[in-house]
Amino acid sequence: MALVALVVVAVAPAARAQCGGVDVTEPAHHPPGQRPPLAIGDSTMLLALDNLAAAGYEANAHGCREFGEALAILRARRRAGTLPHMVVIALGADGSVTGSDIGQALGVLCCTRLLVLVTPRELGGGSGSDATTVRAQVARHPGRTMLLDWVRYSAGHGSWFQPDGLHLTTPGALAFTRLLKLALPSAYPKRARKPTLRRGAAGTVLAYRALTARATAGVSPTADGGLAIVPTLSPTGYVSARLTGPEGAQVQLGDATTTTTRPVAVVRLSPGGTAVSRVLTWLCSPRQRHLVAATLPPATPQQATATIATPPCTRRLKTTVAGRARAGASFRLGVTDRWGLGGLAFTVCLRSPGGLPTCRPWRLRPGQAGRTIHLAAPRPGGWRVTVSMPFARPRRAVVWASHPGGRIRLLAGGDSEMQEVDDFLAQDLRGSGVGVTDDARISTGLTNSFFFDWPAHARRQAATLRPDVTVMFMGGNEGFPIRTGHGLVGCCRRAWSGAYADLVAGMMRTYLRGNSGRVYWFSLPTPSTAKVRSLFDALNTGIRVAAARFPGRVGVIDANGFFTPHDRYRNFMSYRGRGFVIHDSDGVHLSTTGNEVAGSLIAQRLRADAIVGPGPG
């Protein structure tokens, strides 16, 4: 392949961030009143952030992060009084890890907190001096540290990593999370064992271990029969009570709080006692309920009190959802209150394939035990549903929406950069229910529309092919002046990048087709010559600016960061244990093996974003 129609103005490349921003995910669950464990990592943790959050971690990752930045985070959290009991540090891909670093971290966490250290892999995979340092420091500080040996745990699993042997694939992110979950039993200070709930097959509360009604009666010493109250947790959703005391006496029953007592019933005592059903309803908070009984005149004044704890709301909400749906239609989400009481507020979040979640509050009316909610799935892929409410674990499910035509329509377009990638992508997705349409047009670009008009072509494709997913890889033929409202702008300063971003955004908008499509756009690997590098820097800036206008709908396949990290040209790397030359002889186009790897990057991203189902490896 030849590089065609390069027109470049030699200027300094546009400044841009090399390492990205800080990504933070909040834990999906953690005990009320306690701070969740904190996991601090670099770019090697990025793909595992959502999995770590689902496991219960607060996760904080930043590309190029060194140990000093982690220490700054810990010191700031200590000043703010927000340090958790357990901190996991997984660093070493950038910079080194020293005994002094770990000692300083232990000083900040002094003196009862736990520091969990993850051994870092070296570039290309395997162990190095940083892992040796980590193991030695854990051995030196028993009781205050814990070792998670990622180097040994991941040995022999090349499919867990990108070609650099450091950054994770989707299976690698799952494996990394499994390793960090081993530390979770130590994530919180040890406390007295809480009561446990025993349930029947239908989920009905049968009994509590070590949690029985504690009734204490204040009985007048001159009375023949003392007043007593024994509460029970039945039927489901209610507190009932049995009262014993002077036969024939009228008794006022009340619900006591720290500030007042609310009358709930007046009963007359029968011989052998009187049962009162459904005195109180179960609450998520407060769970500790206090009943007060007092005789009414003319009976001799007596009073009795009892306390009982109602079940937690951890599993109160039951959700049912079909695992399959049809793209372009809606699917049903069933929500049921296991207690049958209703009066319950909850939130439903729906995350589109590769997109951002949209959340909406819902409610069960008092007495309404359940309802059905219809959720739209306008395009194929895995739609992630999360139902949450206070004091309960979030309920999660993935609904796979299939294309009405049976196959997802994927368009692979661009210039000569896409010419071989599309074939390898089709091979990677074979058997995944995806039909790939190739549309690589050599020597074309967005800034030389006199040769080929991509925007007009894209409009025709969107109307006729109606792609569910569009992947674009182009840029080697750019560099021409761009016409704007202020006249022609020459390459390659900031104004030109901004004008190029407008062109790219227009293409993205066309292929998105409202909310019916999904777009991925390749950034360009750093070329060998400085002249072309200034152009590619300007193009990559424009591509990222354009993609940022469509959050959750457009993704960037970062070939620049993957093949040429830190924007530095290189021409050799390894992928899954196989070394290869990255570029063709022109120093711009990818080699055949590079194109094969680029195709696998797309396939991995499609699976990670639940556009297609999980594949082998």
ZAMARGU-4260 file (C-alpha; in steps of 0.2 Angstrom, whole numbers, plus 5000, padded with zeros to 4 digits):
<rodrens>
0) 5000/5000/5000 | 5006/5017/4996 | 5003/5034/5005 | 4993/5045/4993 | 4990/5064/4993
5) 4999/5069/5009 | 4998/5088/5010 | 5006/5094/5026 | 5011/5111/5034 | 5026/5108/5045
10) 5020/5115/5062 | 5022/5110/5080 | 5009/5096/5085 | 4994/5102/5094 | 4996/5099/5113
15) 4986/5086/5120 | 4985/5075/5136 | 4996/5059/5134 | 4989/5050/5149 | 4970/5053/5149
20) 4960/5059/5164 | 4957/5050/5181 | 4944/5037/5180 | 4934/5033/5196 | 4920/5020/5199
25) 4909/5019/5214 | 4906/5002/5222 | 4889/4994/5218 | 4887/4989/5236 | 4896/4990/5253
30) 4890/4989/5271 | 4880/5004/5277 | 4891/5016/5288 | 4907/5009/5282 | 4919/5015/5269
35) 4922/5003/5254 | 4939/4997/5250 | 4949/5008/5238 | 4959/5001/5223 | 4972/5013/5215
40) 4980/5008/5199 | 4986/5015/5182 | 4981/5012/5164 | 4982/4993/5167 | 4967/4994/5178
45) 4956/5004/5167 | 4947/4990/5158 | 4943/4982/5175 | 4935/4997/5183 | 4917/4992/5181
50) 4921/4974/5187 | 4929/4980/5202 | 4915/4992/5206 | 4903/4977/5204 | 4913/4967/5217
55) 4912/4981/5230 | 4928/4992/5226 | 4929/5010/5224 | 4942/5010/5210 | 4953/5025/5204
60) 4964/5023/5189 | 4975/5035/5179 | 4986/5032/5164 | 5005/5035/5167 | 5002/5035/5186
65) 5017/5032/5197 | 5018/5028/5216 | 5020/5046/5221 | 5002/5050/5214 | 4995/5036/5224
70) 5003/5043/5240 | 4996/5060/5236 | 4978/5052/5235 | 4981/5043/5252 | 4987/5059/5260
75) 4972/5069/5254 | 4960/5056/5259 | 4968/5055/5277 | 4966/5074/5278 | 4948/5073/5273
80) 4945/5059/5285 | 4939/5047/5271 | 4953/5033/5271 | 4945/5016/5271 | 4950/5001/5281
85) 4958/4993/5266 | 4968/5000/5251 | 4974/4991/5236 | 4989/4998/5226 | 4992/4990/5209
90) 5006/5001/5201 | 5023/4998/5193 | 5019/4999/5174 | 5025/5017/5175 | 5040/5021/5185
95) 5046/5009/5199 | 5041/5003/5216 | 5053/5005/5230 | 5053/5000/5248 | 5052/5019/5253
100) 5036/5021/5243 | 5028/5006/5252 | 5034/5012/5269 | 5027/5030/5266 | 5010/5022/5261
105) 5010/5012/5278 | 5014/5028/5287 | 4999/5036/5280 | 4988/5021/5283 | 4994/5019/5301
110) 4990/5010/5311 | 4976/4998/5310 | 4972/4999/5291 | 4977/4986/5279 | 4988/4989/5263
115) 4986/4976/5249 | 5000/4976/5236 | 4998/4969/5219 | 5014/4963/5210 | 5016/4972/5193
120) 5021/4964/5177 | 5035/4971/5166 | 5033/4977/5148 | 5030/4962/5138 | 5024/4951/5153
125) 5033/4942/5167 | 5041/4947/5183 | 5054/4960/5187 | 5063/4970/5201 | 5046/4979/5206
130) 5037/4962/5209 | 5052/4957/5220 | 5052/4973/5230 | 5033/4971/5233 | 5035/4953/5239
135) 5049/4958/5251 | 5040/4972/5258 | 5025/4961/5262 | 5036/4949/5270 | 5043/4963/5281
140) 5027/4970/5287 | 5016/4955/5291 | 4999/4959/5298 | 4999/4977/5290 | 5000/4971/5272
145) 4993/4958/5260 | 5001/4951/5244 | 4991/4948/5228 | 5003/4941/5216 | 4997/4946/5199
150) 5013/4941/5191 | 5011/4923/5196 | 4993/4922/5195 | 4993/4928/5177 | 5008/4918/5171
155) 5004/4908/5155 | 4988/4917/5151 | 4993/4927/5136 | 4975/4930/5131 | 4972/4941/5147
160) 4984/4954/5140 | 4986/4966/5125 | 5001/4964/5115 | 5012/4974/5127 | 5009/4961/5140
165) 5003/4974/5153 | 4986/4981/5148 | 4971/4970/5150 | 4959/4961/5138 | 4941/4958/5143
170) 4945/4940/5150 | 4960/4948/5159 | 4949/4961/5167 | 4938/4947/5174 | 4954/4938/5180
175) 4961/4953/5188 | 4945/4956/5197 | 4944/4938/5203 | 4961/4941/5211 | 4957/4957/5220
180) 4941/4949/5226 | 4952/4938/5237 | 4956/4952/5248 | 4938/4957/5251 | 4935/4947/5267
185) 4948/4959/5275 | 4940/4975/5268 | 4931/4980/5284 | 4935/4980/5302 | 4930/4964/5311
190) 4914/4966/5320 | 4902/4955/5330 | 4893/4942/5319 | 4877/4949/5313 | 4860/4939/5314
195) 4857/4928/5299 | 4841/4926/5290 | 4834/4909/5285 | 4822/4908/5271 | 4811/4895/5263
200) 4810/4890/5245 | 4798/4905/5241 | 4809/4917/5250 | 4797/4919/5265 | 4805/4924/5281
205) 4805/4908/5292 | 4816/4913/5307 | 4830/4923/5313 | 4845/4915/5322 | 4851/4924/5337
210) 4837/4937/5334 | 4821/4933/5345 | 4809/4945/5352 | 4815/4952/5368 | 4800/4956/5379
215) 4801/4964/5396 | 4786/4968/5407 | 4785/4981/5420 | 4772/4972/5432 | 4764/4980/5447
220) 4769/4969/5463 | 4751/4970/5468 | 4744/4963/5452 | 4738/4945/5451 | 4744/4943/5433
225) 4758/4953/5425 | 4756/4961/5408 | 4767/4954/5395 | 4769/4956/5376 | 4778/4944/5364
230) 4780/4951/5346 | 4783/4940/5331 | 4788/4942/5313 | 4773/4935/5304 | 4764/4936/5292
235) 4777/4942/5280 | 4779/4961/5280 | 4771/4963/5297 | 4775/4962/5316 | 4761/4954/5326
240) 4760/4952/5345 | 4753/4941/5358 | 4747/4950/5374 | 4744/4941/5391 | 4739/4949/5407
245) 4724/4953/5418 | 4709/4944/5410 | 4696/4956/5403 | 4708/4971/5405 | 4708/4984/5390
250) 4726/4987/5384 | 4733/5001/5373 | 4746/4995/5361 | 4758/5008/5354 | 4773/5010/5342
255) 4787/5019/5352 | 4801/5029/5345 | 4814/5039/5354 | 4803/5054/5354 | 4785/5048/5354
260) 4773/5033/5355 | 4760/5031/5342 | 4744/5022/5347 | 4741/5007/5335 | 4727/4996/5344
265) 4716/4994/5359 | 4712/4976/5363 | 4703/4967/5377 | 4713/4952/5385 | 4705/4935/5384
270) 4709/4920/5395 | 4726/4913/5390 | 4731/4929/5381 | 4726/4939/5365 | 4734/4938/5348
275) 4735/4955/5338 | 4739/4953/5320 | 4748/4965/5309 | 4752/4978/5322 | 4767/4986/5313
280) 4773/4985/5295 | 4791/4980/5292 | 4803/4995/5288 | 4820/4996/5279 | 4824/5009/5292
285) 4823/5009/5307 | 4823/4990/5308 | 4823/4990/5327 | 4805/4992/5333 | 4798/4995/5350
290) 4781/4990/5356 | 4773/4997/5372 | 4757/4990/5380 | 4748/4998/5395 | 4732/4994/5403
295) 4718/5006/5403 | 4706/5011/5418 | 4698/5004/5428 | 4712/4990/5427 | 4726/4991/5438
300) 4740/5002/5429 | 4753/4990/5421 | 4765/4992/5407 | 4775/4981/5396 | 4788/4984/5382
305) 4796/4973/5369 | 4809/4975/5355 | 4810/4966/5339 | 4821/4968/5323 | 4813/4967/5307
310) 4822/4959/5292 | 4834/4969/5281 | 4829/4976/5264 | 4844/4968/5256 | 4833/4956/5246
315) 4817/4964/5247 | 4815/4969/5229 | 4813/4955/5216 | 4816/4958/5198 | 4812/4947/5183
320) 4818/4951/5165 | 4819/4940/5149 | 4837/4937/5143 | 4832/4940/5125 | 4823/4954/5116
325) 4821/4961/5098 | 4831/4976/5093 | 4819/4991/5089 | 4806/4984/5101 | 4804/4985/5120
330) 4807/4971/5134 | 4798/4969/5150 | 4805/4971/5167 | 4795/4964/5182 | 4798/4972/5199
335) 4790/4963/5214 | 4790/4968/5233 | 4793/4952/5242 | 4785/4959/5257 | 4769/4963/5248
340) 4768/4980/5256 | 4772/4992/5241 | 4775/5011/5245 | 4792/5008/5238 | 4804/5019/5228
345) 4817/5012/5217 | 4828/5017/5202 | 4830/5008/5185 | 4845/5012/5175 | 4847/5005/5157
350) 4864/5005/5149 | 4864/5003/5130 | 4878/4992/5122 | 4894/5002/5124 | 4884/5017/5130
355) 4881/5027/5146 | 4867/5022/5158 | 4851/5032/5159 | 4842/5031/5175 | 4824/5035/5180
360) 4815/5034/5197 | 4800/5022/5199 | 4788/5018/5213 | 4776/5005/5219 | 4761/5013/5227
365) 4756/5008/5245 | 4748/4990/5244 | 4755/4988/5226 | 4765/4972/5227 | 4773/4973/5209
370) 4772/4981/5192 | 4779/4978/5174 | 4790/4991/5166 | 4793/4992/5147 | 4811/4997/5142
375) 4816/5001/5124 | 4830/4992/5115 | 4832/5002/5099 | 4848/4993/5093 | 4856/4976/5095
380) 4868/4971/5108 | 4868/4968/5127 | 4857/4980/5137 | 4862/4981/5155 | 4848/4984/5168
385) 4851/4989/5186 | 4837/4991/5198 | 4842/4999/5215 | 4834/5005/5231 | 4840/5011/5247
390) 4846/4998/5260 | 4846/4984/5246 | 4858/4976/5234 | 4857/4982/5216 | 4849/4969/5205
395) 4857/4967/5188 | 4854/4958/5172 | 4859/4959/5154 | 4846/4958/5140 | 4853/4953/5123
400) 4843/4962/5109 | 4845/4953/5093 | 4843/4961/5076 | 4827/4958/5067 | 4837/4952/5052
405) 4846/4939/5062 | 4863/4947/5060 | 4871/4964/5066 | 4876/4975/5051 | 4894/4981/5053
410) 4901/4994/5041 | 4920/4995/5040 | 4925/5010/5030 | 4939/5022/5027 | 4955/5024/5016
415) 4969/5012/5013 | 4972/5011/5032 | 4956/5000/5033 | 4960/4990/5017 | 4966/4974/5027
420) 4959/4977/5044 | 4941/4974/5038 | 4945/4956/5032 | 4954/4952/5048 | 4939/4959/5058
425) 4927/4948/5048 | 4937/4933/5053 | 4938/4938/5071 | 4919/4940/5071 | 4915/4924/5062
430) 4901/4915/5071 | 4896/4930/5081 | 4881/4934/5071 | 4889/4949/5063 | 4889/4954/5044
435) 4904/4964/5039 | 4902/4976/5024 | 4919/4982/5017 | 4921/5000/5011 | 4939/5004/5011
440) 4943/5018/4997 | 4961/5021/4994 | 4967/5039/4992 | 4951/5047/5000 | 4949/5058/5014
445) 4938/5071/5022 | 4948/5086/5017 | 4950/5081/4999 | 4931/5079/4995 | 4935/5085/4977
450) 4942/5067/4974 | 4928/5058/4984 | 4914/5065/4994 | 4914/5055/5010 | 4900/5065/5019
455) 4888/5063/5004 | 4893/5044/5003 | 4890/5042/5021 | 4872/5049/5020 | 4868/5037/5006
460) 4875/5022/5016 | 4866/5027/5032 | 4849/5027/5022 | 4852/5011/5012 | 4863/5000/5022
465) 4857/5006/5039 | 4873/5000/5049 | 4871/4995/5067 | 4889/4998/5070 | 4901/5008/5059
470) 4920/5007/5061 | 4931/5020/5052 | 4950/5021/5050 | 4957/5035/5039 | 4968/5050/5039
475) 4983/5046/5028 | 4977/5057/5014 | 4972/5072/5024 | 4981/5089/5027 | 4971/5099/5014
480) 4964/5117/5019 | 4947/5116/5026 | 4934/5129/5022 | 4925/5136/5038 | 4913/5151/5041
485) 4929/5161/5042 | 4937/5156/5026 | 4950/5142/5022 | 4960/5136/5037 | 4977/5128/5033
490) 4984/5112/5042 | 4989/5109/5055 | 4986/5121/5070 | 4973/5121/5083 | 4960/5129/5071
495) 4963/5116/5058 | 4960/5102/5071 | 4944/5110/5076 | 4938/5111/5058 | 4943/5093/5055
500) 4933/5088/5071 | 4918/5096/5063 | 4920/5085/5048 | 4922/5070/5058 | 4908/5074/5069
505) 4897/5076/5054 | 4901/5058/5048 | 4898/5051/5066 | 4881/5060/5067 | 4876/5052/5050
510) 4881/5035/5054 | 4873/5036/5072 | 4856/5037/5064 | 4849/5045/5079 | 4850/5032/5093
515) 4850/5017/5080 | 4869/5015/5077 | 4885/5015/5086 | 4902/5022/5079 | 4920/5018/5082
520) 4934/5028/5075 | 4952/5024/5075 | 4966/5036/5080 | 4981/5035/5070 | 4998/5027/5076
525) 5012/5039/5076 | 5022/5038/5060 | 5041/5038/5057 | 5043/5055/5050 | 5041/5071/5059
530) 5032/5079/5045 | 5018/5066/5044 | 5018/5066/5063 | 5012/5084/5065 | 4998/5080/5053
535) 4993/5064/5063 | 4994/5073/5079 | 4982/5086/5073 | 4970/5072/5066 | 4970/5063/5082
540) 4966/5079/5091 | 4951/5082/5080 | 4945/5064/5081 | 4945/5064/5100 | 4936/5081/5100
545) 4923/5075/5088 | 4920/5058/5098 | 4918/5068/5114 | 4903/5076/5107 | 4894/5060/5107
550) 4897/5052/5125 | 4891/5034/5126 | 4888/5033/5107 | 4905/5035/5099 | 4921/5026/5104
555) 4939/5029/5099 | 4949/5014/5095 | 4966/5020/5102 | 4978/5013/5089 | 4989/5028/5093
560) 4991/5023/5111 | 4991/5004/5108 | 5004/5003/5094 | 5014/5019/5098 | 5012/5022/5117
565) 5016/5040/5123 | 5015/5046/5105 | 5032/5039/5101 | 5036/5029/5085 | 5041/5011/5087
570) 5042/4997/5074 | 5042/4981/5084 | 5030/4974/5098 | 5024/4957/5103 | 5006/4952/5104
575) 5000/4936/5113 | 5018/4930/5113 | 5022/4933/5095 | 5034/4948/5090 | 5030/4957/5074
580) 5034/4973/5064 | 5021/4986/5066 | 5022/4997/5051 | 5025/4994/5032 | 5041/5001/5025
585) 5033/5019/5023 | 5032/5020/5042 | 5014/5025/5041 | 5003/5011/5036 | 5002/4995/5047
590) 5010/4979/5042 | 4999/4964/5038 | 5001/4958/5056 | 4998/4975/5062 | 4981/4975/5053
595) 4977/4958/5060 | 4980/4965/5077 | 4970/4981/5073 | 4955/4970/5068 | 4957/4960/5085
600) 4956/4977/5094 | 4939/4981/5086 | 4932/4963/5090 | 4938/4965/5108 | 4930/4982/5110
605) 4914/4976/5103 | 4913/4961/5115 | 4918/4973/5130 | 4904/4985/5125 | 4892/4971/5123
610) 4889/4975/5105 | 4891/4956/5102 | 4892/4942/5114 | 4907/4935/5122 | 4919/4926/5111
615) 4933/4913/5113 | 4949/4920/5122
</rodrens>
